[in-house]
Amino acid sequence: MSANPEPAVSPASALSYQDAVSELEAIVSDLDEGAVDVDTLSKQFQRAIDIVEDLDARITKTKAQVEKLAPRLDAIGSSAAVSGAEEEAF
């Protein structure tokens, strides 16, 4: 008789950011409490690494997008300040 197959695990990139963080927190909690048996320890540790790498990539990408968009917001703020100053002059 063969062992039950393990359930399929979604790639970390398929999880929402919050779901990935929640899963990571659960893994870390299990590891801290010693609730992971030797047979699954390396799999859980690898899953945690996969999630951390994916979250890091998401944060890096988001940071780059924000840095790209920030000058546009600054320009809007500057033009609004100029418009406001012009209106006050009249």
Contact map, one row per residue, 1 for C-alpha under 8 A:
111000000000000000000000000000000000000000000000000000000000000000000000000000000000000000
111100000000000000000000000000000000000000000000000000000000000000000000000000000000000000
111110000000000000000000000000000000000000000000000000000000000000000000000000000000000000
011111000000000000000000000000000000000000000000000000000000000000000000000000000000000000
001111100000000000000000000000000000000000000000000000000000000000000000000000000000000000
000111110000000000000000000000000000000000000000000000000000000000000000000000000000000000
000011111000000000000000000000000000000000000000000000000000000000000000000000000000000000
000001111100000000000000000000000000000000000000000000000000000000000000000000000000000000
000000111110000000000000000000000000000000000000000000000000000000000000000000000000000000
000000011111011000000000000000000000000000000000000000000000000000000000000000000000000000
000000001111111000000000000000000000000000000000000000000000000000000000000000000000000000
000000000111111000010000000000000000000000000000011001000000000000000000000000000000000000
000000000011111100000000000000000000000000000000001001000000000000000000000000000000000000
000000000111111100000000000000000000000000000000000000000000000000000000000000000000000000
000000000111111111110000000000000000000000000000000000000000000000000000000000000000000000
000000000000111111110000000000000000000000000000000000000000000000000000000000000000000000
000000000000001111111000000000000000000000000000000000100000000000000000000000000000000000
000000000000001111111100000000000000000000000000000000000000000000000000000000000000000000
000000000000001111111110000000000000000000000000000000000000000000000000000000000000000000
000000000001001111111111000000000000000000000000001000100000000000000000000000000000000000
000000000000000011111111100000000000000000000000001000000000000000000000000000000000000000
000000000000000001111111110000000000000000000000000000000000000000000000000000000000000000
000000000000000000111111111000000000000000000000000000000000000000000000000000000000000000
000000000000000000011111111100000000000000000001001100000000000000000000000000000000000000
000000000000000000001111111110000000000000000000000000000000000000000000000000000000000000
000000000000000000000111111111000000000000000000000000000000000000000000000000000000000000
000000000000000000000011111111100000000000011001000000000000000000000000000000000000000000
000000000000000000000001111111110000000000000001000000000000000000000000000000000000000000
000000000000000000000000111111111000000000000000000000000000000000000000000000000000000000
000000000000000000000000011111111111000000000000000000000000000000000000000000000000000000
000000000000000000000000001111111111000000000000000000000000000000000000000000000000000000
000000000000000000000000000111111110000000000000000000000000000000000000000000000000000000
000000000000000000000000000011111110000000000000000000000000000000000000000000000000000000
000000000000000000000000000001111111100000000000000000000000000000000000000000000000000000
000000000000000000000000000001111111100000000000000000000000000000000000000000000000000000
000000000000000000000000000001100111110110010000000000000000000000000000000000000000000000
000000000000000000000000000000000111111110000000000000000000000000000000000000000000000000
000000000000000000000000000000000001111111000000000000000000000000000000000000000000000000
000000000000000000000000000000000000111111000000000000000000000000000000000000000000000000
000000000000000000000000000000000001111111110000000000000000000000000000000000000000000000
000000000000000000000000000000000001111111111000000000000000000000000000000000000000000000
000000000000000000000000000000000000011111111100000000000000000000000000000000000000000000
000000000000000000000000000000000000000111111110000000000000000000000000000000000000000000
000000000000000000000000001000000001000111111111000000000000000000000000000000000000000000
000000000000000000000000001000000000000011111111100000000000000000000000000000000000000000
000000000000000000000000000000000000000001111111110000000000000000000000000000000000000000
000000000000000000000000000000000000000000111111111000000000000000000000000000000000000000
000000000000000000000001001100000000000000011111111100000000000000000000000000000000000000
000000000000000000000000000000000000000000001111111110000000000000000000000000000000000000
000000000001000000000000000000000000000000000111111111000000000000000000000000000000000000
000000000001100000011001000000000000000000000011111111100000000000000000000000000000000000
000000000000000000000001000000000000000000000001111111110000000000000000000000000000000000
000000000000000000000000000000000000000000000000111111111000000000000000000000000000000000
000000000001100000000000000000000000000000000000011111111100000000000000000000000000000000
000000000000000010010000000000000000000000000000001111111110000000000000000000000000000000
000000000000000000000000000000000000000000000000000111111111000000000000000000000000000000
000000000000000000000000000000000000000000000000000011111111100000000000000000000000000000
000000000000000000000000000000000000000000000000000001111111110000000000000000000000000000
000000000000000000000000000000000000000000000000000000111111111000000000000000000000000000
000000000000000000000000000000000000000000000000000000011111111100000000000000000000000000
000000000000000000000000000000000000000000000000000000001111111110000000000000000000000000
000000000000000000000000000000000000000000000000000000000111111111000000000000000000000000
000000000000000000000000000000000000000000000000000000000011111111100000000000000000000000
000000000000000000000000000000000000000000000000000000000001111111110000000000000000000000
000000000000000000000000000000000000000000000000000000000000111111111000000000000000000000
000000000000000000000000000000000000000000000000000000000000011111111100000000000000000000
000000000000000000000000000000000000000000000000000000000000001111111110000000000000000000
000000000000000000000000000000000000000000000000000000000000000111111110000000000000000000
000000000000000000000000000000000000000000000000000000000000000011111111100000000000000000
000000000000000000000000000000000000000000000000000000000000000001111111110000000000000000
000000000000000000000000000000000000000000000000000000000000000000111111111000000000000000
000000000000000000000000000000000000000000000000000000000000000000001111111100000000000000
000000000000000000000000000000000000000000000000000000000000000000001111111110000000000000
000000000000000000000000000000000000000000000000000000000000000000000111111111000000000000
000000000000000000000000000000000000000000000000000000000000000000000011111111100000000000
000000000000000000000000000000000000000000000000000000000000000000000001111111110000000000
000000000000000000000000000000000000000000000000000000000000000000000000111111111000000000
000000000000000000000000000000000000000000000000000000000000000000000000011111111100000000
000000000000000000000000000000000000000000000000000000000000000000000000001111111110000000
000000000000000000000000000000000000000000000000000000000000000000000000000111111111000000
000000000000000000000000000000000000000000000000000000000000000000000000000011111111100000
000000000000000000000000000000000000000000000000000000000000000000000000000001111111110000
000000000000000000000000000000000000000000000000000000000000000000000000000000111111111000
000000000000000000000000000000000000000000000000000000000000000000000000000000011111111100
000000000000000000000000000000000000000000000000000000000000000000000000000000001111111110
000000000000000000000000000000000000000000000000000000000000000000000000000000000111111111
000000000000000000000000000000000000000000000000000000000000000000000000000000000011111111
000000000000000000000000000000000000000000000000000000000000000000000000000000000001111111
000000000000000000000000000000000000000000000000000000000000000000000000000000000000111111
000000000000000000000000000000000000000000000000000000000000000000000000000000000000011111
